[in-house]
Amino acid sequence: MTSIRGLVSVALAALLAVAVSAPAQSLTLTRGGELATAETVAAKAGDTVKVSAKTANLRSGPSTKTKKVAGLAKGTKLQVVEVTKSGWLKVKGPQGNGFVSGKLVR
């Protein structure tokens, strides 16, 4: 007869295996009292993406605190050059080169 402890161990091992194999959608980080979120971006270098938001800002760096280079309309195609750990994409587009948030493109 199998013990309850053995059954619990098997169940926990199965749950852990599922949790480890499931891809993470986001990760919350705390930095100096600020809350930052690192997103998993499906795009990779060489991909072409389109702006999915009504508008998006093309920026000089991977942050909303950097200079706005241009405004991008929905549907604008962009070539992905690099993906940052923070979920920003370095892109080439018709308005120039810069960074756009991975949350605003598909």
Secondary structure in CASP SS format (residue, H / E / C, confidence):
PFRMAT SS
TARGET T0000
AUTHOR 0000-0000-0000
METHOD secondary structure of the structure
MODEL  1
M C 1.00
T C 1.00
S C 1.00
I H 1.00
R H 1.00
G H 1.00
L H 1.00
V H 1.00
S H 1.00
V H 1.00
A H 1.00
L H 1.00
A H 1.00
A H 1.00
L H 1.00
L H 1.00
A H 1.00
V H 1.00
A H 1.00
V H 1.00
S H 1.00
A C 1.00
P C 1.00
A C 1.00
Q C 1.00
S E 1.00
L E 1.00
T E 1.00
L E 1.00
T E 1.00
R E 1.00
G C 1.00
G C 1.00
E E 1.00
L E 1.00
A E 1.00
T E 1.00
A E 1.00
E E 1.00
T C 1.00
V C 1.00
A C 1.00
A C 1.00
K C 1.00
A C 1.00
G C 1.00
D C 1.00
T E 1.00
V E 1.00
K E 1.00
V E 1.00
S C 1.00
A C 1.00
K C 1.00
T E 1.00
A E 1.00
N E 1.00
L E 1.00
R E 1.00
S C 1.00
G C 1.00
P C 1.00
S C 1.00
T C 1.00
K C 1.00
T C 1.00
K C 1.00
K E 1.00
V E 1.00
A E 1.00
G E 1.00
L E 1.00
A E 1.00
K C 1.00
G C 1.00
T C 1.00
K E 1.00
L E 1.00
Q E 1.00
V E 1.00
V E 1.00
E E 1.00
V E 1.00
T C 1.00
K C 1.00
S C 1.00
G C 1.00
W E 1.00
L E 1.00
K E 1.00
V E 1.00
K E 1.00
G E 1.00
P C 1.00
Q C 1.00
G E 1.00
N E 1.00
G E 1.00
F E 1.00
V E 1.00
S E 1.00
G H 1.00
K H 1.00
L H 1.00
V E 1.00
R C 1.00
END
